[in-house]
Amino acid sequence: MGSIANENNETPTPLLISGFTVTVVKKELVAAALPVQEHWLPQSNLDLLVLPLDVGVFFCYSTAPAGGRDAAVAGLKNGLAQVLVSYYALAGEVVMSSSGEPELLCNNRGVEFSEAYADVELRELDLYKPDESVGGKLVPRKKDGVLAVQVTGLRCGGIMVGCSFDHRIADAYSFNMFLVSWAESARSEPISVHPSFRRSLVNPRHPRPLSSNPILDDMYIPVSSLPPPSSSDDRPTLKSRIYHVKSEELVKLQDLANTHGNKKNRFSKLESFCAHLWKLVAKSARKDDVVSKLGIVVDGRSRLGDQMMRAYFGNVISVPYGGRRVDELDGSSLGQVAGWAHEFLERGANREHFVELIDWVEVHRPEPTMPEIVGIGSAEGPALVVSSGRGFPVSRVDFGWGPPTFGSYHFPWGSTAGYVMPMPSPNGEGDWMVYMYMLKEQLELIEREAASVFRPFTWDYVV
């Protein structure tokens, strides 16, 4: 492994590399092992809130099977072919209907599967800057279909498994189910969760609603109301980073929020973390009287209540948000800001919200719609969306040669609103790994003012 020697003969520092070469040696389509009856699967109203975006995820394995990369590839392909029998939606393709809405053609066209080699060692990868080390290199760029997979052998004998999937077909919860099932199939074990594609579970109420909740008119907007895209010269620079947040720092934030809170609620670690991040991001504003917005992604499965929702495959998410003036955020305690986050989060964390949201989309169809904070949330001031990857099953994605050393989502979604995904650290000690996609100046401010909380990723945290 490359290293930097120093004059005092101290332990060498790993040389982190971004400019390595990845060579793709083979590409093919992997289809389901059993025939799938071709059919159309309509998008649910909640699916229709998601624009065409591809989500990346990757896993790092320090060792490969005894047979090396070839054995890993064979096991992964065999497991994929088996699991696609149940997760057949991922082997289809999205086609636009006559009304201009996306539909899923379940035709078993297969999953794009690439084999590659990278002349780099695992510990040389600079995962602190995943745009440079992972994006387009170790996470494939999907061209067609719903899912693309790339298996990359490394010089040290390690393996990288990267995936890119169409967000219109699956949210993180759904894809996590698939990842665990794929790993189980690769180990020749029965899958523990069989996905449900029963769209009737998220149908709108009847008769068709004639109007919608005005609160939702503030949370979601028709795509046609978006301003025209700016020229490439005017677009701000956004970057991805991965940070390590120690469990004791999360506890400190939670204790601080609850010490200065309104005493009505016990704020969670996530609410306290979001409040801290909101206050930091608001400081990047150039004016104190502009509004900064925070959105928190809510999974509706438990809110909708039906037991079958636990296995439902598709999108069941909402993005409630709140906005406050920058000077309010700067002058308020962490507990006060956590209270504001708790208030708007409660509006979206219940059954009635999701039922009304499904009806809201029905009223606006076939007009495409999207979350307001994603589309124009940063028009007035700094904005960010925090998703929850705390259920990310990194330790369970064991394809037969051991759990990954590290795994993360990678989602540079293109919005000028920042995106944040906290995930459990593989060290099992309650730490978080946090993926961020934000304006460059916001990341610099966070690192400058909260260095004790947000520590740039290094391999020492997980190896």
Buried (B, 14 or more C-beta within 10 A) or exposed (E): EEEEEEEEEEEEEBEBBBEBEBEEEEEEEBBBBEEBEEEEBBBBBBBBBBBEBBBBBBBBBBBBBEEEBEBBBEBBBBBBBBBBBBBBBBBBBBEEEEEEBBBBBBBBBBBBBBBBBBEBBBBBBBBBBBBBBBBEBBBBEBEEBBBBBBBBBBBBBBBBBBBBBBBBBBBBBBBBBBBBBBBBBBEEEEBEBEBBBBBEBBEBEEEEBEEBBEBBEEBBBEEEEEEEEEEEEEEEEBBBBBBBBBBEBBEBBBEBBBEBBEEEBEBBBBBBBBBBBBBBBBBBBEEBEBBBBBBBBBBBBEBBEEEEBEBBBBBBBBBBBBBBBBBBBBEBBBBBBBBBBBEBBEBBBBEEBBBBBBBBBBBBBEBBBBBBBBBBBBBBBBBBBBBBBEEBBBEBBBBBBEBBBBBBBBBBBEBBBBBBBBBBBBBEEBBBBBBBBBBEEBBEBBBEEBEEBBBBBBBEBBE
